[in-house]
Amino acid sequence: MCDLSGHLLAYLSLSPIFVIVGFVTLIIFKRELHTISFLGGLALNEGVNWLIKHVIQEPRPCGGPHTAVGTKYGMPSSHSQFMWFFSVYSFLFLYLRMHQTNNARFLDLLWRHVLSLGLLTAAFLVSYSRVYLLYHTWSQVFYGGVAGSLMAVAWFVITQEVLTPLFPRIAAWPISEFFLIRDTSLIPNVLWFEYTVTRAEARNRQRKLGTKLQ
């Protein structure tokens, strides 16, 4: 009998790959320093996970039923640590980095709450999938989640207090200007800013086009 839940959870456990692809796409098209820093934090988080695994050297459950995985060690779960880092950092970014700039206070808070709940749910489901699919034990995904959450908080503080003040200088480097790398750290709500600027520019160009056609 086909295990539908197992298939769905297996696909869900691929979420880290989708996240990485999304980050690479954002960096290519946006070239924003905070996004690059976020991806750097994820890479550092993965390095810490590898280090902890090889220090503790706790094997995976059931004597290693999955022989195709990258490492035989399972403590802590890299999927769990990755997703909880991503979710907790995104949560902090949404509530501490982005600020209200328009009058739609209720809708602004609503989408933040919904998105945050979705991110935390995804992190939990990915962690659960690793236990369900017998890649990890509950303790391995739990400590992976704890490690990822702590790393997210630490990296968020480092980014805000140490890296963000340096972003204007980095954006002014000739190589940054060549690759069109930008700093939007002083803009409280980038999404709203880009929307208003794009709308204003589109209207301005439309008026100019209408004047030429007359």
C-alpha positions in Angstrom: 0.0 0.0 0.0 1.3 3.4 -1.0 2.4 5.6 1.9 1.0 8.9 0.8 2.1 10.7 4.0 5.6 9.4 3.6 5.7 10.6 0.0 4.5 14.1 1.0 6.9 14.3 3.9 9.7 13.2 1.6 9.0 16.0 -0.8 8.6 18.4 2.1 12.1 17.5 3.4 13.5 18.9 0.2 12.5 22.4 1.4 16.2 23.4 2.2 17.0 22.9 -1.5 14.1 25.2 -2.5 15.2 27.8 0.0 18.7 27.8 -1.4 17.4 28.1 -5.0 15.2 31.0 -3.8 18.2 32.8 -2.2 20.4 32.4 -5.3 17.5 33.8 -7.4 17.0 36.7 -5.1 20.7 37.5 -5.0 21.0 37.4 -8.8 18.0 39.7 -9.4 18.1 41.9 -6.3 21.8 41.9 -5.3 21.0 43.2 -1.8 23.5 43.0 1.0 21.1 41.8 3.7 20.0 38.9 1.5 23.7 38.0 0.9 24.3 38.1 4.6 21.2 35.9 5.3 22.6 33.3 2.9 26.0 33.6 4.5 24.4 32.9 7.9 22.7 29.7 6.4 26.1 28.6 5.1 27.7 29.2 8.5 24.9 27.3 10.2 25.5 24.3 8.0 29.2 24.4 8.8 28.4 24.5 12.5 26.1 21.5 12.1 28.8 19.5 10.3 31.2 20.3 13.1 28.8 19.3 15.9 28.0 16.1 14.1 31.6 15.0 13.8 32.3 16.0 17.5 29.3 14.1 18.9 29.3 11.3 16.3 25.9 9.9 17.3 24.7 7.5 14.6 21.4 7.6 12.8 18.5 5.4 14.1 17.9 1.8 13.2 21.5 1.0 12.4 21.6 3.3 9.3 18.7 2.2 7.0 19.5 5.1 4.6 22.9 4.3 3.1 22.7 7.1 0.5 22.8 10.0 3.0 25.8 12.3 3.1 27.0 11.3 6.6 26.4 8.5 9.0 26.0 10.8 12.0 22.7 12.2 12.9 23.1 14.5 15.9 21.9 17.2 15.3 19.7 16.9 12.2 20.9 19.3 9.5 17.5 19.6 7.9 16.0 20.6 11.3 18.8 23.0 12.1 18.6 24.6 8.6 14.8 25.1 8.6 14.7 26.5 12.2 17.5 28.9 11.4 15.6 30.1 8.3 12.3 30.3 10.1 13.5 32.0 13.2 15.7 34.5 11.3 12.8 35.3 9.0 10.5 35.8 12.0 13.0 38.2 13.6 13.4 40.0 10.3 9.6 40.4 9.8 8.9 41.8 13.3 12.2 43.7 14.1 13.6 44.7 10.8 10.6 45.6 8.7 8.4 48.4 10.0 5.0 49.8 9.2 5.2 52.6 6.6 1.6 52.8 5.2 -1.8 53.1 6.6 -2.9 49.4 6.2 -1.9 48.5 9.8 -4.3 45.6 10.1 -3.4 44.0 6.8 0.3 44.5 7.4 0.2 42.7 10.7 -2.1 40.0 9.3 0.3 39.0 6.5 3.2 39.0 8.9 1.4 36.7 11.3 0.3 34.4 8.5 3.7 34.2 7.0 5.4 33.7 10.4 3.0 30.9 11.2 3.6 29.3 7.8 7.4 29.4 8.3 7.3 27.9 11.8 4.9 25.2 10.6 7.1 24.3 7.7 10.1 24.0 10.1 8.1 21.7 12.3 6.9 19.5 9.5 10.4 19.2 8.0 11.7 18.2 11.4 8.9 15.7 11.8 9.5 14.3 8.3 13.1 13.4 9.3 11.8 11.3 12.2 8.9 9.8 10.2 11.3 8.7 7.4 13.7 7.2 10.0 16.6 9.6 9.1 16.7 10.9 12.7 15.5 10.4 16.2 13.3 12.9 18.0 16.3 14.1 20.1 18.3 14.7 17.0 15.7 16.9 15.3 15.0 18.7 18.6 18.6 19.6 19.2 18.9 20.5 15.6 16.0 22.9 16.0 17.5 24.4 19.2 20.9 24.8 17.5 19.3 26.4 14.4 17.2 28.8 16.5 20.2 29.9 18.6 22.3 30.4 15.5 19.5 32.4 13.9 19.3 34.8 16.9 23.0 35.2 17.1 23.4 35.8 13.4 20.5 38.3 13.4 22.2 40.3 16.2 25.6 40.2 14.4 24.0 41.3 11.1 22.1 44.2 12.8 24.8 45.4 15.1 28.0 44.6 13.3 27.4 44.1 9.6 24.6 46.5 8.8 26.7 49.6 9.8 29.3 48.4 7.3 26.9 47.8 4.4 27.0 51.5 3.1 30.8 51.2 2.8 30.6 47.8 1.2 28.0 49.1 -1.3 30.3 52.0 -2.2 33.2 49.7 -3.2 34.0 49.8 -6.9 33.4 46.0 -7.2 30.0 46.4 -5.5 29.1 49.2 -7.9 30.2 47.1 -10.9 28.0 44.2 -9.8 25.2 46.6 -8.9 25.2 45.4 -5.2 23.0 47.6 -3.1 22.3 48.4 0.5 18.6 48.9 1.6 19.2 48.7 5.4 18.0 52.2 5.9 14.7 51.5 4.2 12.3 50.1 6.8 9.9 48.3 4.4 11.7 47.5 1.1 8.6 45.8 -0.4 6.5 49.0 0.1 9.3 51.2 -1.0 9.9 49.3 -4.3 6.1 49.3 -4.9 5.7 53.0 -4.5 8.8 53.9 -6.4 7.9 51.6 -9.3 4.3 52.9 -9.4 5.5 56.5 -9.4 8.1 55.9 -12.1 5.5 54.0 -14.3 3.0 56.8 -14.0 5.7 59.4 -14.8 6.8 57.5 -17.9 3.1 57.1 -18.9 2.6 60.8 -18.7 5.7 61.5 -20.8 4.6 59.0 -23.4 1.1 60.5 -23.5 2.7 64.0 -24.0 4.8 62.8 -26.9 1.8 61.2 -28.6 -0.2 64.4 -28.5 
